[in-house]
Amino acid sequence: MFRELNPLLHSELRLAVMSVLIGVEEADFTFLREQTGATAGNLSVQIDKLQKAGYVDVEKTFRGKMPRTVCRITSEGVKAFEDYTEALKSYLKL
Amino acid sequence: MEAKIENRELDPQQSLKLITSIINESRKTLEKNAGTPMILWGTLTLITSLVIWWLWSGTGNPQWNLLWLAMGVVGYPMNYFWMRKHSVGARTWLDSVLGYVWTLFGVFSIVLAVLCFLWVLMPMVALVMLLLGFATALTGVLTKSWLIICAGTVTALVGVPLSFTLAPYDMILLFAGAALITLILPGVVMNVNSKRR
């Protein structure tokens, strides 16, 4: 029996962002952009969607005079990611 | 990440491949130059200890030990600016835990130094060797590096007994040796390994 894949995570860029954030305590926007190779605009839209779903916390700070956006995965996000990978296993028969 | 990631939907196989690839790439980026702060502090400790040993053994004045404070004054700003310049923009739980371990080592060493300065009789060098060995071995456990675990253990096992047998100014050379074994060598190995990967 196949489990349903969370549609919010079943998009390439959002899944990539969650995959980065699952392995770190926090990551800034630049790091996420470098790791995913996405454009700033697209990445910003997808992070916003993850934030609205409660999967990601976003904090706007400054490093010196430079603005910095820091993202952290929430416990809800960790749960969603774990459920997603479990669901993937049912498709791949792992 | 070489390929540009878009908003397309993936099949389960592609999703799993993407997750694996992103996690591996992130790890590689985070490990890059991770050993450099250890090399920085190790080199500073090595230079400071050799300078203090040279001045103390030459003049017989133990007050040259106050130069340890200068190491902190130089080291912390250097460390701060290096981190700021080379920060990759992400921090792992391991980074935070290691930061706490070494900050606590620094605080405990300063407390010991202050107590010794106030003429409380205690084998300061032996205690710092024990702390240094413990902090290094713990770093090795957390980073899963047998080399660093061994370096910490050797520092404690060799450094503590030796500290009771050497002349006071020669004990400073223990710090030089410990810096080489516990900080510089593991730092170089970490950087070389991350480049290989």
Interface residues (C-beta under 8 A of the other chain):
Chain A: L5 H10 S11 E12 L13 R14 L15 A16 S19 V20 I22 G23 V24 E25 E26 A27 D28 F29 T30 F31 E34 Q35 T36 G37 A38 N42 Q46 R63 Y84 T85 L88 Y91 L92
Chain B: M1 E2 A3 K4 I5 E6 N7 R8 E9 L10 P12 Q13 S15 L16 L18 I19 I22 I23 E25 S26 R27 T29 L30 R84 V88 G89 A90 R91 T92 W93 D95 S96
